[in-house]
């Protein structure tokens, strides 16, 4: 069994709202996907070493489409 992010895999719906305007924030994906053009295609074993969060968490970037506010949220990985 391996640890997977339920948000990356569509098993979780996470709602968070903008501190500035109250608009619902959009999940723009895992932080590791923004490291370079190949990072979305690398295995979790590699990307978990460079994202700066605990092994059992996946850090997602949420962004407000109205005012541009951004927030990083650590999501607990689950065993699959």
C-alpha distances in whole Angstrom, upper triangle without the diagonal:
4,7,9,13,14,18,17,15,18,17,19,23,24,28,30,33,36,37,40,41,39,37,34,32,30,26,27,23,21,23,22,23,27,27,28,28,25,23,21,20,19,15,13,14,17,18,16,19,22,22,23,21,18,15,13,16,17,21,22,26,28,32,35,37,40,40,38,36,33,30,27,24,21,18,15,12,10,6,5
4,6,10,12,15,14,13,16,15,17,21,22,25,27,31,33,34,37,38,36,35,31,29,27,23,24,20,18,20,18,19,23,23,24,25,22,19,18,17,16,12,10,10,14,14,13,16,18,18,19,17,15,11,10,13,13,17,19,23,25,29,32,34,37,37,35,33,29,27,23,21,18,15,13,9,8,5,6
4,7,9,12,12,11,14,13,15,18,18,22,23,27,29,31,34,35,33,31,28,25,24,20,21,17,15,17,16,17,21,21,23,24,21,18,17,17,15,12,9,10,13,13,11,14,16,15,17,14,12,9,7,9,10,14,16,20,22,25,29,30,34,34,31,30,26,23,20,17,14,12,9,6,5,5,6
4,6,9,8,8,11,10,12,15,16,19,21,25,27,29,31,32,30,28,25,22,21,17,18,14,12,15,14,15,18,19,21,21,19,16,14,15,14,11,9,11,14,12,11,15,16,15,17,14,13,10,8,9,8,12,13,17,19,22,26,27,31,31,28,27,24,21,18,16,13,10,9,5,5,6,7
4,5,5,6,9,8,9,12,12,16,17,21,23,25,28,28,26,25,21,19,17,13,14,11,9,12,12,13,16,18,20,20,19,16,14,15,15,13,10,13,15,13,11,15,16,14,16,13,13,11,9,7,6,9,10,14,15,19,22,24,27,27,25,23,20,18,15,12,10,7,7,4,6,9,10
4,6,5,6,5,5,9,10,14,16,20,22,24,27,27,25,23,20,18,16,13,15,12,11,15,15,16,19,21,23,23,22,19,16,18,18,16,14,17,19,16,15,19,20,17,19,16,16,14,12,10,9,12,11,15,15,19,21,23,26,27,25,24,21,18,16,13,12,8,8,6,7,10,10
4,5,5,6,5,7,8,11,13,17,19,22,24,24,22,20,16,14,12,9,11,9,9,13,14,14,16,19,21,21,20,17,15,17,18,17,14,18,19,16,16,19,19,16,18,16,16,15,13,11,9,10,9,11,12,15,18,19,23,24,21,20,17,15,13,11,10,8,9,9,10,13,13
4,6,8,8,10,11,14,16,19,21,24,26,26,24,22,18,16,13,10,10,7,7,11,12,11,14,16,18,18,17,14,11,13,14,13,12,15,16,14,14,17,17,15,17,16,16,15,14,12,9,10,9,12,13,16,19,20,23,24,22,21,18,17,14,13,12,10,11,10,11,14,13
4,6,8,10,12,16,18,22,24,27,29,29,27,24,21,19,16,13,14,11,11,15,15,14,17,19,21,20,19,16,13,14,15,14,13,16,18,16,16,20,20,18,21,19,19,17,15,14,11,14,13,15,16,19,22,23,26,27,25,24,22,20,18,16,15,12,12,10,11,12,11
4,6,7,10,13,16,19,22,25,27,27,24,22,18,17,14,12,13,11,13,16,17,16,19,22,23,22,21,19,16,17,19,18,17,20,21,19,19,23,23,21,23,21,21,20,17,16,13,15,13,15,15,18,20,21,24,26,24,24,21,20,18,16,16,13,14,12,12,14,13
4,7,10,13,17,20,23,26,28,28,25,23,19,18,16,14,16,14,15,18,19,19,22,24,26,25,24,22,19,20,21,19,17,21,23,21,20,24,24,22,23,21,20,19,16,15,14,16,15,17,17,20,22,23,26,28,26,25,23,21,19,16,15,12,12,11,10,12,11
4,6,10,13,16,19,22,25,24,22,20,16,15,14,12,14,13,14,17,19,19,21,24,26,26,25,22,19,21,22,21,19,22,23,21,20,24,24,21,22,19,19,19,16,14,13,14,13,15,14,18,19,21,24,25,24,22,20,18,16,14,13,10,11,11,11,14,14
4,7,10,13,16,19,22,21,18,16,13,12,11,10,13,13,14,18,20,19,21,24,26,26,26,24,21,23,24,23,21,24,26,23,22,26,25,22,23,21,21,21,18,16,14,15,13,14,13,15,16,18,20,22,21,20,18,16,16,13,14,11,13,14,14,18,18
4,7,10,13,16,19,18,15,14,10,10,9,8,12,12,13,16,18,18,20,23,25,26,26,23,21,24,24,24,21,24,25,22,21,24,24,20,21,19,19,20,17,15,13,13,11,12,10,13,14,16,18,20,19,17,15,13,13,10,11,9,12,14,15,18,19
4,7,10,13,16,15,12,11,7,7,8,9,13,14,15,17,21,20,21,24,27,27,28,25,23,26,27,27,24,28,28,25,24,27,26,22,23,21,22,23,21,17,16,15,12,12,10,12,12,14,16,17,17,15,14,12,13,11,13,12,15,17,19,22,23
4,7,9,12,12,9,9,6,6,8,9,13,14,15,17,20,20,21,24,26,27,28,25,24,27,28,28,25,28,28,25,24,27,25,21,22,20,21,23,21,18,16,14,12,11,8,10,10,13,14,15,14,12,11,9,11,9,12,13,16,18,20,24,25
4,6,9,8,6,6,4,5,9,11,14,16,18,19,22,22,22,25,28,29,30,28,26,29,30,31,28,31,31,27,27,29,27,24,24,22,24,26,24,21,19,17,14,13,9,9,8,11,11,12,12,10,10,10,12,12,15,16,19,22,24,28,29
4,5,6,5,5,6,6,10,12,14,17,18,19,22,22,21,24,27,28,30,28,26,30,31,32,29,32,32,28,27,29,27,24,24,23,25,27,26,22,20,17,15,13,9,8,6,10,9,9,9,7,8,9,12,13,16,18,21,24,27,30,32
4,6,6,8,10,10,13,15,17,19,21,20,24,25,23,26,29,30,32,30,29,32,33,34,31,34,33,29,29,30,28,25,24,23,25,28,27,23,22,19,17,15,12,11,9,13,12,10,11,8,10,10,13,14,17,19,23,26,28,32,34
4,6,8,11,11,14,17,18,21,22,22,26,26,24,27,29,31,33,31,30,34,35,36,33,36,35,31,31,33,30,27,26,26,28,31,30,26,25,21,19,16,13,12,9,12,10,8,9,7,10,11,15,17,20,22,26,29,31,35,37
4,6,9,10,14,17,18,21,23,23,27,27,25,28,31,32,34,32,31,34,36,37,34,37,37,33,33,35,32,29,29,28,31,33,32,28,26,23,20,17,14,12,9,10,8,7,10,9,12,13,17,18,22,24,27,30,32,36,37
4,7,9,12,15,18,20,22,23,27,26,26,29,31,32,34,32,30,34,35,35,33,36,36,32,32,34,32,28,28,27,29,31,30,26,24,22,19,17,13,12,9,11,10,10,12,10,13,13,16,17,20,21,25,27,30,33,35
4,6,9,13,15,18,20,21,25,24,23,27,29,30,31,29,28,31,33,33,31,35,34,31,30,33,31,27,28,27,29,31,29,25,23,21,18,15,12,10,7,8,7,9,10,10,12,13,16,17,20,21,24,26,29,32,33
4,7,10,12,15,18,19,22,22,22,25,27,28,29,27,25,28,30,30,28,32,32,28,28,30,29,25,26,24,26,28,26,22,20,18,15,13,9,9,7,8,9,11,11,11,11,12,14,14,17,18,21,23,25,29,29
4,7,9,12,14,15,19,18,18,21,23,24,26,23,22,25,26,27,25,28,28,24,24,27,25,21,22,21,23,25,23,20,17,15,11,9,6,5,5,7,9,10,9,8,8,9,11,11,15,15,19,21,23,27,27
4,6,9,12,14,17,16,16,19,21,21,23,21,19,22,24,25,23,26,26,22,23,25,24,20,22,21,23,24,23,19,16,14,10,8,5,5,6,7,10,12,10,10,9,10,11,12,15,15,18,20,22,25,26
4,6,8,11,13,12,13,17,19,19,20,18,15,19,20,21,19,23,22,19,19,22,20,17,19,18,20,20,19,16,13,11,7,6,4,7,9,10,14,15,13,12,10,10,10,10,12,12,15,16,19,22,22
4,7,9,11,10,10,14,15,15,17,15,13,16,18,19,18,21,21,17,18,21,19,16,18,18,20,20,20,16,13,11,7,6,6,7,10,10,14,15,12,12,10,10,10,11,13,14,17,18,20,23,23
4,6,8,7,9,12,14,14,15,12,10,13,15,16,14,18,17,14,15,17,16,13,16,15,17,17,17,14,10,8,5,6,8,10,13,14,18,18,15,15,12,12,10,10,12,11,14,14,17,20,20
4,5,6,8,10,12,13,13,10,9,12,13,13,11,15,14,10,11,14,12,9,12,11,14,14,14,11,7,6,4,6,9,12,16,17,21,21,17,17,13,12,9,9,9,10,12,12,15,18,19
4,5,6,7,10,12,13,10,10,13,13,14,12,15,14,10,11,12,10,7,10,10,13,14,15,11,8,6,5,6,10,12,16,18,21,20,17,16,12,11,8,10,10,11,14,14,18,21,22
4,5,5,8,10,10,6,7,10,10,11,10,12,10,6,8,10,8,6,9,10,13,13,14,12,9,8,9,10,13,16,19,21,24,24,20,19,16,15,12,13,12,13,15,15,18,20,21
4,6,7,8,8,5,5,8,9,11,11,14,12,9,11,13,11,10,13,14,17,16,17,15,11,10,9,10,13,15,19,19,23,23,19,19,16,16,13,14,14,15,17,16,19,21,21
4,6,7,9,7,8,11,12,14,14,17,14,11,13,15,12,10,13,15,18,18,19,17,13,11,10,10,13,14,17,18,21,21,17,17,14,15,13,15,16,17,20,19,22,24,25
4,7,8,6,9,11,11,14,13,15,12,9,12,12,9,9,12,14,17,17,19,17,14,13,13,12,16,17,21,21,25,24,20,20,17,17,15,17,17,18,21,20,23,25,26
4,6,6,8,10,11,14,15,16,13,11,14,15,12,12,15,18,20,20,22,20,17,16,16,15,18,19,23,23,26,26,22,22,19,20,18,20,20,21,23,23,26,27,27
4,6,7,9,10,14,15,17,15,13,16,17,15,15,19,20,23,22,24,22,19,18,17,17,20,20,23,23,26,26,23,24,21,22,20,22,22,23,25,24,26,28,27
4,6,6,7,11,13,14,12,11,14,15,14,14,18,20,22,20,22,21,18,18,17,18,21,22,26,26,29,29,25,26,23,23,21,22,22,22,24,22,24,25,25
4,5,5,8,10,12,9,7,11,12,10,11,14,16,18,17,19,17,14,14,14,15,18,20,24,24,28,28,24,24,21,20,18,19,18,19,20,19,21,22,22
4,6,8,9,12,11,9,12,14,13,12,16,17,19,17,18,16,13,14,13,14,17,19,22,23,26,27,23,23,20,20,18,18,18,17,19,17,19,20,20
4,7,9,12,10,10,13,15,14,15,18,19,20,18,19,18,16,17,16,18,21,23,26,26,30,30,27,27,24,24,21,21,20,20,21,19,20,21,20
4,7,8,7,7,10,11,12,13,16,17,18,16,17,17,14,16,17,18,22,24,27,28,32,32,28,28,25,24,21,21,20,19,20,17,19,19,19
4,5,6,7,9,11,12,13,16,16,16,13,15,15,13,15,17,19,22,25,29,30,33,33,30,29,26,25,21,21,19,18,18,15,16,16,16
4,5,5,6,9,10,10,13,13,13,10,11,11,10,13,14,17,20,23,27,28,32,32,29,28,24,22,19,18,15,14,14,11,13,13,14
4,6,6,7,10,11,13,13,12,9,12,13,12,15,17,20,23,26,30,32,35,35,31,30,26,25,21,20,17,17,16,13,15,15,15
4,6,6,7,10,12,13,13,11,14,14,13,15,17,19,23,25,29,31,34,34,30,29,25,24,20,20,18,18,18,16,18,18,19
4,5,5,6,10,10,12,10,12,12,10,11,13,15,19,22,25,27,30,30,26,25,21,20,17,17,15,15,16,14,17,18,18
4,6,6,8,8,8,6,9,9,8,10,13,16,19,22,26,28,31,30,27,25,22,19,16,15,13,13,13,12,14,15,17
4,6,7,8,9,8,11,12,11,12,16,18,21,24,28,30,33,32,28,27,23,21,18,18,15,16,16,15,18,18,20
4,6,8,10,10,13,12,11,11,14,16,19,22,25,27,30,29,25,24,20,19,15,16,14,16,17,16,20,21,22
4,6,9,9,12,10,8,8,10,12,16,18,22,24,27,26,22,21,17,15,12,12,11,13,14,14,18,20,21
4,7,9,12,10,10,9,12,14,17,20,23,26,28,27,23,21,18,15,12,13,11,13,14,15,19,20,23
4,6,8,6,7,7,11,13,16,19,23,25,28,27,24,21,18,15,11,10,8,10,11,12,15,17,20
4,5,5,8,9,13,16,19,22,25,28,31,30,27,24,21,18,14,12,9,10,9,10,13,15,18
4,6,8,10,14,17,20,24,27,30,32,32,29,26,23,20,16,14,11,11,9,9,11,12,15
4,7,10,13,17,19,23,26,29,32,31,28,26,23,19,16,13,10,9,6,5,8,10,13
4,7,10,13,15,19,22,25,28,27,25,22,19,16,12,10,6,5,5,5,9,12,14
4,6,10,13,16,20,22,25,25,22,20,16,14,10,8,6,5,7,7,10,13,15
4,7,10,13,17,19,22,21,18,16,13,10,6,6,4,6,9,10,14,17,19
4,6,10,13,16,19,18,16,14,10,8,6,5,6,7,11,12,15,18,20
4,7,10,13,15,15,12,10,7,6,5,7,9,11,14,16,19,22,23
4,7,10,12,12,10,8,6,5,6,7,11,12,16,17,20,24,25
4,6,9,9,6,6,4,6,9,11,14,16,19,21,24,27,28
4,5,6,5,5,6,9,12,14,17,18,22,24,27,30,31
4,6,6,8,9,12,15,17,20,21,25,26,29,32,33
4,6,8,11,14,17,19,23,24,27,29,32,35,36
4,6,9,12,16,18,22,24,27,30,32,36,37
4,6,10,13,16,20,21,25,27,30,33,34
4,7,11,13,17,19,23,25,28,32,33
4,7,10,13,16,20,22,25,28,30
4,6,10,13,16,19,22,25,27
4,7,10,13,15,19,22,24
4,6,10,12,16,19,21
4,7,9,13,16,19
4,6,9,13,15
4,7,10,13
4,7,9
4,6
4
